[in-house]
Amino acid sequence: MAKRDQIFAVEYLNKNINNVYQAKIPKHKRSMTLKIKKDKLDVSIFRQLERLEKGYRTSPDKPLKTDI
């Protein structure tokens, strides 16, 4: 969904999510920082399914509800 929603601040990640796995991390670091666009920070990762005439889609804005 991250790719489809274009959430990354770096465009090459939005074009090919595999770039995350192929990125070179310097030896002095143990991780890499992925920057998210400011307008995407409030978008829920887990979202409701919506029924359409021809199937289903992931809601662009409705968070997934729990049964707890």
N, CA, C and O atoms as CSV, one atom per row, in Angstrom:
chain,resi,resn,atom,element,x,y,z
A,1,MET,N,N,0.820,-1.187,0.000
A,1,MET,CA,C,0.000,0.000,0.000
A,1,MET,C,C,0.863,1.249,0.000
A,1,MET,O,O,0.460,2.279,-0.540
A,2,ALA,N,N,2.026,1.174,0.588
A,2,ALA,CA,C,2.899,2.352,0.633
A,2,ALA,C,C,3.230,2.832,-0.774
A,2,ALA,O,O,3.256,4.034,-1.040
A,3,LYS,N,N,3.478,1.904,-1.654
A,3,LYS,CA,C,3.801,2.277,-3.029
A,3,LYS,C,C,2.581,2.902,-3.715
A,3,LYS,O,O,2.682,3.953,-4.348
A,4,ARG,N,N,1.449,2.252,-3.581
A,4,ARG,CA,C,0.233,2.754,-4.220
A,4,ARG,C,C,-0.167,4.126,-3.686
A,4,ARG,O,O,-0.638,4.978,-4.439
A,5,ASP,N,N,0.024,4.334,-2.383
A,5,ASP,CA,C,-0.354,5.597,-1.759
A,5,ASP,C,C,0.711,6.679,-1.884
A,5,ASP,O,O,0.496,7.811,-1.452
A,6,GLN,N,N,1.858,6.341,-2.472
A,6,GLN,CA,C,2.924,7.321,-2.684
A,6,GLN,C,C,3.292,8.034,-1.379
A,6,GLN,O,O,3.307,9.263,-1.328
A,7,ILE,N,N,3.588,7.267,-0.326
A,7,ILE,CA,C,3.829,7.875,0.981
A,7,ILE,C,C,5.263,8.329,1.212
A,7,ILE,O,O,5.506,9.184,2.064
A,8,PHE,N,N,6.216,7.778,0.473
A,8,PHE,CA,C,7.609,8.105,0.751
A,8,PHE,C,C,7.998,9.462,0.190
A,8,PHE,O,O,7.562,9.847,-0.894
A,9,ALA,N,N,8.823,10.182,0.940
A,9,ALA,CA,C,9.284,11.502,0.519
A,9,ALA,C,C,10.315,11.392,-0.603
A,9,ALA,O,O,10.562,12.369,-1.310
A,10,VAL,N,N,10.911,10.232,-0.772
A,10,VAL,CA,C,11.908,10.015,-1.822
A,10,VAL,C,C,11.224,9.283,-2.972
A,10,VAL,O,O,10.760,8.157,-2.793
A,11,GLU,N,N,11.154,9.895,-4.136
A,11,GLU,CA,C,10.375,9.357,-5.253
A,11,GLU,C,C,10.857,7.995,-5.757
A,11,GLU,O,O,10.039,7.193,-6.208
A,12,TYR,N,N,12.166,7.711,-5.694
A,12,TYR,CA,C,12.600,6.419,-6.218
A,12,TYR,C,C,12.026,5.269,-5.403
A,12,TYR,O,O,11.919,4.154,-5.914
A,13,LEU,N,N,11.655,5.511,-4.148
A,13,LEU,CA,C,11.004,4.466,-3.355
A,13,LEU,C,C,9.551,4.298,-3.777
A,13,LEU,O,O,9.026,3.185,-3.743
A,14,ASN,N,N,8.899,5.376,-4.171
A,14,ASN,CA,C,7.515,5.281,-4.627
A,14,ASN,C,C,7.419,4.534,-5.951
A,14,ASN,O,O,6.415,3.873,-6.216
A,15,LYS,N,N,8.447,4.633,-6.782
A,15,LYS,CA,C,8.435,3.956,-8.077
A,15,LYS,C,C,8.734,2.473,-7.958
A,15,LYS,O,O,8.138,1.664,-8.669
A,16,ASN,N,N,9.656,2.103,-7.063
A,16,ASN,CA,C,10.038,0.699,-6.917
A,16,ASN,C,C,10.356,0.417,-5.456
A,16,ASN,O,O,11.436,0.756,-4.973
A,17,ILE,N,N,9.422,-0.200,-4.759
A,17,ILE,CA,C,9.577,-0.464,-3.331
A,17,ILE,C,C,10.772,-1.385,-3.052
A,17,ILE,O,O,11.297,-1.386,-1.938
A,18,ASN,N,N,11.202,-2.157,-4.035
A,18,ASN,CA,C,12.365,-3.033,-3.854
A,18,ASN,C,C,13.637,-2.241,-3.599
A,18,ASN,O,O,14.614,-2.790,-3.089
A,19,ASN,N,N,13.640,-0.947,-3.948
A,19,ASN,CA,C,14.800,-0.115,-3.659
A,19,ASN,C,C,15.096,-0.053,-2.162
A,19,ASN,O,O,16.241,0.171,-1.769
A,20,VAL,N,N,14.086,-0.247,-1.330
A,20,VAL,CA,C,14.298,-0.268,0.119
A,20,VAL,C,C,15.198,-1.442,0.478
A,20,VAL,O,O,16.107,-1.300,1.297
A,21,TYR,N,N,14.955,-2.591,-0.124
A,21,TYR,CA,C,15.711,-3.799,0.214
A,21,TYR,C,C,17.105,-3.796,-0.399
A,21,TYR,O,O,17.996,-4.494,0.086
A,22,GLN,N,N,17.301,-3.029,-1.447
A,22,GLN,CA,C,18.588,-3.003,-2.128
A,22,GLN,C,C,19.455,-1.822,-1.712
A,22,GLN,O,O,20.591,-1.698,-2.169
A,23,ALA,N,N,18.938,-0.961,-0.859
A,23,ALA,CA,C,19.690,0.229,-0.446
A,23,ALA,C,C,20.920,-0.179,0.358
A,23,ALA,O,O,20.883,-1.132,1.136
A,24,LYS,N,N,21.989,0.545,0.160
A,24,LYS,CA,C,23.233,0.310,0.888
A,24,LYS,C,C,23.195,1.111,2.190
A,24,LYS,O,O,23.030,2.331,2.178
A,25,ILE,N,N,23.351,0.411,3.299
A,25,ILE,CA,C,23.393,1.057,4.603
A,25,ILE,C,C,24.858,1.144,5.021
A,25,ILE,O,O,25.552,0.128,5.045
A,26,PRO,N,N,25.335,2.340,5.350
A,26,PRO,CA,C,26.736,2.478,5.758
A,26,PRO,C,C,27.049,1.583,6.962
A,26,PRO,O,O,26.192,1.359,7.816
A,27,LYS,N,N,28.268,1.083,7.020
A,27,LYS,CA,C,28.661,0.158,8.089
A,27,LYS,C,C,28.538,0.773,9.477
A,27,LYS,O,O,28.289,0.058,10.447
A,28,HIS,N,N,28.711,2.099,9.587
A,28,HIS,CA,C,28.631,2.736,10.898
A,28,HIS,C,C,27.180,2.926,11.375
A,28,HIS,O,O,26.952,3.363,12.503
A,29,LYS,N,N,26.210,2.602,10.523
A,29,LYS,CA,C,24.800,2.701,10.904
A,29,LYS,C,C,24.202,1.300,10.959
A,29,LYS,O,O,24.687,0.381,10.299
A,30,ARG,N,N,23.158,1.147,11.743
A,30,ARG,CA,C,22.496,-0.150,11.848
A,30,ARG,C,C,21.115,-0.140,11.207
A,30,ARG,O,O,20.415,-1.152,11.195
A,31,SER,N,N,20.739,1.008,10.680
A,31,SER,CA,C,19.407,1.123,10.086
A,31,SER,C,C,19.395,2.259,9.076
A,31,SER,O,O,20.396,2.943,8.865
A,32,MET,N,N,18.236,2.438,8.461
A,32,MET,CA,C,18.058,3.500,7.482
A,32,MET,C,C,16.751,4.214,7.804
A,32,MET,O,O,15.777,3.575,8.202
A,33,THR,N,N,16.722,5.511,7.637
A,33,THR,CA,C,15.529,6.309,7.895
A,33,THR,C,C,14.732,6.457,6.607
A,33,THR,O,O,15.264,6.859,5.571
A,34,LEU,N,N,13.448,6.125,6.690
A,34,LEU,CA,C,12.540,6.317,5.559
A,34,LEU,C,C,11.650,7.508,5.885
A,34,LEU,O,O,10.900,7.479,6.861
A,35,LYS,N,N,11.732,8.533,5.088
A,35,LYS,CA,C,10.930,9.727,5.335
A,35,LYS,C,C,9.579,9.607,4.646
A,35,LYS,O,O,9.477,9.200,3.489
A,36,ILE,N,N,8.545,9.974,5.399
A,36,ILE,CA,C,7.168,9.923,4.919
A,36,ILE,C,C,6.720,11.352,4.605
A,36,ILE,O,O,7.047,12.287,5.335
A,37,LYS,N,N,5.978,11.509,3.524
A,37,LYS,CA,C,5.454,12.836,3.167
A,37,LYS,C,C,4.555,13.348,4.294
A,37,LYS,O,O,3.801,12.578,4.888
A,38,LYS,N,N,4.635,14.639,4.582
A,38,LYS,CA,C,3.852,15.229,5.674
A,38,LYS,C,C,2.357,15.031,5.498
A,38,LYS,O,O,1.641,14.812,6.475
A,39,ASP,N,N,1.876,15.106,4.255
A,39,ASP,CA,C,0.436,14.955,4.032
A,39,ASP,C,C,-0.041,13.512,4.159
A,39,ASP,O,O,-1.244,13.258,4.103
A,40,LYS,N,N,0.880,12.563,4.329
A,40,LYS,CA,C,0.517,11.147,4.457
A,40,LYS,C,C,0.673,10.620,5.877
A,40,LYS,O,O,0.363,9.457,6.136
A,41,LEU,N,N,1.148,11.452,6.806
A,41,LEU,CA,C,1.401,10.994,8.171
A,41,LEU,C,C,0.144,10.528,8.907
A,41,LEU,O,O,0.236,9.663,9.777
A,42,ASP,N,N,-1.010,11.071,8.585
A,42,ASP,CA,C,-2.253,10.705,9.265
A,42,ASP,C,C,-3.036,9.604,8.556
A,42,ASP,O,O,-4.128,9.251,9.002
A,43,VAL,N,N,-2.510,9.057,7.472
A,43,VAL,CA,C,-3.197,7.985,6.746
A,43,VAL,C,C,-2.975,6.670,7.486
A,43,VAL,O,O,-1.834,6.287,7.746
A,44,SER,N,N,-4.055,5.984,7.824
A,44,SER,CA,C,-3.945,4.700,8.514
A,44,SER,C,C,-3.320,3.655,7.604
A,44,SER,O,O,-3.597,3.609,6.406
A,45,ILE,N,N,-2.479,2.822,8.185
A,45,ILE,CA,C,-1.871,1.734,7.418
A,45,ILE,C,C,-2.905,0.648,7.163
A,45,ILE,O,O,-3.004,0.128,6.051
A,46,PHE,N,N,-3.670,0.306,8.184
A,46,PHE,CA,C,-4.701,-0.722,8.065
A,46,PHE,C,C,-6.038,-0.036,7.866
A,46,PHE,O,O,-6.498,0.709,8.731
A,47,ARG,N,N,-6.670,-0.294,6.707
A,47,ARG,CA,C,-7.911,0.392,6.361
A,47,ARG,C,C,-9.010,-0.590,5.970
A,47,ARG,O,O,-8.742,-1.731,5.595
A,48,GLN,N,N,-10.244,-0.122,6.067
A,48,GLN,CA,C,-11.431,-0.921,5.757
A,48,GLN,C,C,-11.491,-1.308,4.281
A,48,GLN,O,O,-10.966,-0.607,3.416
A,49,LEU,N,N,-12.138,-2.433,4.018
A,49,LEU,CA,C,-12.490,-2.771,2.642
A,49,LEU,C,C,-13.787,-2.071,2.303
A,49,LEU,O,O,-14.665,-1.934,3.155
A,50,GLU,N,N,-13.913,-1.630,1.067
A,50,GLU,CA,C,-15.154,-1.018,0.593
A,50,GLU,C,C,-15.682,-1.865,-0.555
A,50,GLU,O,O,-14.931,-2.277,-1.439
A,51,ARG,N,N,-16.979,-2.115,-0.527
A,51,ARG,CA,C,-17.604,-2.886,-1.598
A,51,ARG,C,C,-17.970,-1.956,-2.746
A,51,ARG,O,O,-18.590,-0.912,-2.542
A,52,LEU,N,N,-17.581,-2.345,-3.948
A,52,LEU,CA,C,-17.915,-1.599,-5.159
A,52,LEU,C,C,-18.824,-2.457,-6.032
A,52,LEU,O,O,-19.073,-3.618,-5.706
A,53,GLU,N,N,-19.315,-1.909,-7.122
A,53,GLU,CA,C,-20.152,-2.692,-8.035
A,53,GLU,C,C,-19.398,-3.904,-8.580
A,53,GLU,O,O,-19.973,-4.978,-8.758
A,54,LYS,N,N,-18.114,-3.717,-8.839
A,54,LYS,CA,C,-17.314,-4.795,-9.426
A,54,LYS,C,C,-16.214,-5.264,-8.476
A,54,LYS,O,O,-15.051,-5.343,-8.870
A,55,GLY,N,N,-16.569,-5.573,-7.237
A,55,GLY,CA,C,-15.575,-6.098,-6.307
A,55,GLY,C,C,-15.341,-5.209,-5.099
A,55,GLY,O,O,-16.243,-4.516,-4.628
A,56,TYR,N,N,-14.113,-5.246,-4.611
A,56,TYR,CA,C,-13.744,-4.520,-3.407
A,56,TYR,C,C,-12.510,-3.666,-3.651
A,56,TYR,O,O,-11.777,-3.859,-4.620
A,57,ARG,N,N,-12.297,-2.707,-2.738
A,57,ARG,CA,C,-11.061,-1.923,-2.742
A,57,ARG,C,C,-10.752,-1.529,-1.305
A,57,ARG,O,O,-11.615,-1.611,-0.431
A,58,THR,N,N,-9.543,-1.110,-1.073
A,58,THR,CA,C,-9.143,-0.607,0.229
A,58,THR,C,C,-9.569,0.851,0.326
A,58,THR,O,O,-9.309,1.643,-0.580
A,59,SER,N,N,-10.214,1.194,1.413
A,59,SER,CA,C,-10.665,2.573,1.607
A,59,SER,C,C,-9.468,3.518,1.650
A,59,SER,O,O,-8.454,3.197,2.269
A,60,PRO,N,N,-9.570,4.662,1.010
A,60,PRO,CA,C,-8.466,5.622,1.058
A,60,PRO,C,C,-8.336,6.321,2.415
A,60,PRO,O,O,-7.293,6.907,2.705
A,61,ASP,N,N,-9.405,6.268,3.270
A,61,ASP,CA,C,-9.329,7.029,4.517
A,61,ASP,C,C,-9.971,6.397,5.752
A,61,ASP,O,O,-9.759,6.900,6.855
A,62,LYS,N,N,-10.742,5.321,5.617
A,62,LYS,CA,C,-11.424,4.733,6.774
A,62,LYS,C,C,-10.533,3.688,7.459
A,62,LYS,O,O,-10.189,2.677,6.845
A,63,PRO,N,N,-10.156,3.922,8.729
A,63,PRO,CA,C,-9.307,2.953,9.422
A,63,PRO,C,C,-10.038,1.626,9.653
A,63,PRO,O,O,-11.265,1.587,9.750
A,64,LEU,N,N,-9.270,0.556,9.738
A,64,LEU,CA,C,-9.817,-0.769,9.992
A,64,LEU,C,C,-10.342,-0.843,11.418
A,64,LEU,O,O,-9.652,-0.445,12.356
A,65,LYS,N,N,-11.549,-1.346,11.585
A,65,LYS,CA,C,-12.151,-1.476,12.917
A,65,LYS,C,C,-11.749,-2.812,13.531
A,65,LYS,O,O,-11.406,-3.760,12.824
A,66,THR,N,N,-11.797,-2.869,14.856
A,66,THR,CA,C,-11.489,-4.111,15.559
A,66,THR,C,C,-12.755,-4.666,16.204
A,66,THR,O,O,-13.740,-3.948,16.382
A,67,ASP,N,N,-12.717,-5.937,16.549
A,67,ASP,CA,C,-13.850,-6.589,17.196
A,67,ASP,C,C,-13.653,-6.715,18.697
A,67,ASP,O,O,-14.434,-7.390,19.369
A,68,ILE,N,N,-12.633,-6.081,19.225
A,68,ILE,CA,C,-12.307,-6.233,20.653
A,68,ILE,C,C,-13.248,-5.453,21.525
A,68,ILE,O,O,-13.115,-5.471,22.748
